[in-house]
Amino acid sequence: MANFGPKDVKKLREMTDAGMMDCKQALSATDGDMEAAVEWLRKKGLGAAAKKADKVAAEGAITMKIEDHKGIMVEINSQTDFVAKNEKFQSFANQVVEHAFANNLASAEEILESEIEGEGFKEYLALQIATIGENLVVRRVATIETDENGTVNGYVHAGGRVGVLVAAQCDKPETCPAVKEALKNIAMHAAAMNPTYLNEEAVPAEVIEKEKEIAREQLLKEGKPENILEKILPGKIKRFLQDNTLENQKFVMDDKISVSEYLAKVAKEAGGSAKLIDYVRFELGEGVEKVEEDFAAEVAKQMGK
């Protein structure tokens, strides 16, 4: 005789989000012991999660948390955009960024090796994979932190497809509130314009040399004499830096000034000065190789043909 009833099955389902028949089977296997049934389901869930772990995860969401002088941004990937819009996935993503923020976890590796809610994160992740039904990957983390004279802000665009964190150093703490508001606008600019570097100092010397080489080849093809190339190249490099560095880009909300000039203007109006010191931009799934599979072939494979 079973030591459980429909109410127990319902309770176990609410606790684990597992299917009705799985819950009934778990309670049967554990003689109605609720705690043991949860463990039984989790072990079954881990097995289900393992089957999904080889699926390419290139969708998902970028989430962030910002407080005072610290900001953190996390990219979590799923297999489909449909799941990324699911409330359970969004709740999981928010929980991960809160966990990373609270515990100063600065990389995906640190998150995976941490403990959350009293258990290893890898086990917790595997249970989420089993519950949500797709492979999930905590892909990368970015953290920006400043001292009391600095401030951080950010922006998440298009439902989590692009995220930007940006920080500035102020001359005094009183300047920071106005600068923080400006940083939100600068983060929105960076989301749209995708600058590769923060400023000229952040551009590697080899990148500059490569750009000079490309520009030199272009000028020669245009028929420019070699003896005037060195006079033209500085202008080409200046344009490259203007296009590819956040500080030097024309500000999208006022293209008569650069981003750095916009920040300086806001700080001056607040009675101080400020300078950008850090910038990170994530675009969802960038660099992840997506595997396209013929739908008919996938169906045939599922049917064993």
N, C-alpha and C positions, 0 to 999 in steps of 0.2 A: 504493500500500500504506500502510495506516494506521501511524503511528508511536506507537501506544499500544495497550494491551490492557485486559482486564477489571479488572486490578488498578489501573490508572491511573484508570479510571472510578470504581471504588470509593473510591480515595484522594481524588479530586476531590469526590465526593459528601460524604465525611466532612469535608473542609475547608470546604465551602460550604453544605452542607445543601440543595443544589438537587436536583431530580429526576434519576433515572437517565438518562432520554433527553436531558434538558438537558445533563447532564455529557458524554454521548457526543457530542452536537452541538457542544459547546464545544471538545472535544478535536479533533474533525474540522476545525472551522473554524480552529484554531490549529496544526494539524499536530502535535498531541501536546505542545505546549509548556504545561506545567502552570501556570506563572505567567501566561502570556497567556490561558489558559483561565479562570483565576479572574477576570481582568479582563473577559473576554468575558461571563462569567456575571453579574458585578456590573453591567455596563452593561445587560444584559437585566433584571436585578433592579430596577435603577433605573426602567426603563420600566414594569415591573409595579407598582412602588410608586406611581408617578405616577397610575395608574388608580384606586388605592385612596385617594388623598389627599382626594377629595371626599366620602368617607364620614364621617358624623358619628361621632365618638368620645366617648362619654359614660360608658363603663364603665372598667375598668382597676384601678389600685391606688395607694394612698398609701404611700410608704415613707419611712423616716427613719434617720438615723445620729446618735448622740449620743456625745460624748467630753468628759469634764471640763467645760469652761466653754462648750461650743459644741454646738448642735444644728441639724440641717438636715432639712427635710421637702420631699418632691417628689411632686407628683401627675402620674402618667402615665396617659393615657386610651387605651383600645382601643375597638373597636366593640361587642364582646360580652363578657359575663361569662365565657363559656366560655374565650376566649383569655386573659383576665386570670388564670385559674387554671392556665394552661399553664406548664410549667417554664421554657420559653424566655423567655416574657414576664417571669416573675418574676426570672429571671437578668438580663435586660436592665434591669429597673427597679432592681434592687440595684446593678448596675454604674453606672447613671446617678447614683444618690444618692451612691455612693462617689466618683465623678468630681467631682460638684459640691462635696462636702465637702472633698476634697483640694485643689481649685483655687479655693476661696472664690467659687464662682459663685452669685450671689444672686438670679438671675432666670432664667426660661425663655429669654429672649433671649440672656443671657450663655452659657447652655449651648449653644444652637444655633450661636453664633458661635465656640465653642471647638473645640479639637482633642482627639480621643480616640484612643488607640492609633495615633498618627501620621497621622491623617486628619481631615478636616473632619467635625464632628459631624453636619451635615445629610446628608452622604453616608453616614455610618455609620448614621444613623436610617433612611434610605431602604433600605439593605440589610436592616435588621431588619424593616421593613415587608414587603419582598419575601419574606423567610424565614418570618416568622410568619404572613403572609397576611391581615393587616388593617391599616387605617390606625392609626397610633400618634401620639399628640400629647403632647409634654412641655408640660404646661399651665401649671404655676405652681410656685414655690419659696418657702419661708419659711426664714429663718435667724435664730436667736437666739444671741447671744454675750454673755458676762459677763466681768467682771474676776475676779481671784483670790478675792474675797470673795463671788462669786456662784456659782450652780450652775443647771444646766439638766436637765430630764428630759422624757419624753414617753410617749405611748401610742398604739398603732395598734389600732383596734377592727374587729371583724367582717371579718377577712380583707382589710384595707386599705381599707375603705369610709369610715372616719373616722380622722383623725389629729389629735393635739393636741401642741403644744410649749408648755411653760410654764417660766418662770425666776423665781428669787428672789435677792434680795440679802441676805446674812447679815452679822451684826455682825463676825464673824471667820471665817477659813477653817475652824477646828475645828468650827464649827456646821454647815458645809455637808453633810457626809455624811448626817446625820439628816434634814436638810431635803430633800436629793436624793431620798431614799426617799419622803418625804411628797409631793413633787411628782409622783411616779408616780400616787399615789392622787388627787391633784388633777386630773391630766390625765385619768384615768379618769372622774372626776366631770364634767369639762367635755365629754368625749365623749358622755356620757349626757344632760346637762342643757342643753347648747348655749348658754352665755351669750354675748351679743353683744359685750360689752365687758369689759375687765379690771377697771375700777373706775369710780367716779363721775366722776373727772377725765377719763376717756377718752370720756365720752358728750358728743357735740357739743351746743352750746347750742340749736341749731335743733331737735334731737331732743327735748330737754326741753320746749321751747315747743310743739312739735307734740303731745306727750303731754298737756300742760296744756289745749290746745285741745280735744283729743278728750275728756278727762275732764270739762271744762266743759260740752260738748255733752251728754254722758251724764247729768250731774247735772241739767241743765235739763230733759231729757226725763223724768227721774224726779220732776220737780216740786219740786226744791230751790230755795228763794228765792235770788235773785242775791246778796243781801247776806251770805250765809253761805258762798258758794262759795270765797272766798279762804281760809277757815278749813279747808275740807275738802281743797282741792287739794294742800297739802303732804303729807298722808298718802297721797294717790293716787300722787304722784311718788316718795315713799319706797318704796312697794310696787313701782312700776315698776323702780326701781334695784335693789331686792332681787332681783327676778325676772330681771333682764337683765345684771347685772354679776357676774363670777366671784367677786370678793372677798366680795360680800354675799349670794350664794346660800346657802341652807341646805345644809350638807355632806351628801351622800347617805349616807355611812357613819355619820353621827351628826347627825341633823337638829335636835339641840338647840343646835348651834353653827353659825356661818357658816364658809365656806372660810377666810377670813382668820384667824378664831379658832382653827381647827384647825391652821393653819400656825404661829401664834404659840405654841400649846400644845406642839407637837413641838419647836420651837426652844428653848423655855424648858426642856423636859426635857433637852435637850442642853447646857444651860448658856449659852444665847445668845438671840438674837432674829433674826427674818427677816421680809421683806416681799416680796410678789409684785411683779415689775417688768415682766413681759412675758407675752403669751399669744397663741397663734395656733391656730385650729381650721380644718381642711379637711374638707369632706364631699365625697365622690367625685361628680363630675359636676354639682355645684350650679351653676346658672346656664347650663348647656349645654342648648341647645334640642334635644330628641330628635325626630328625624323618624320618624314612624310610616308605614309603607307597606304597603298591602294585599298579602298574600302571593301571592294569585292573580295580581294585577297585576304583581308582581315576576317571577313565573315566565313570564307571557306576554311581558314585556319581554325576558327572557333568551332566549326562543325566537323573538323577532323578530316577534311577532304584534301 
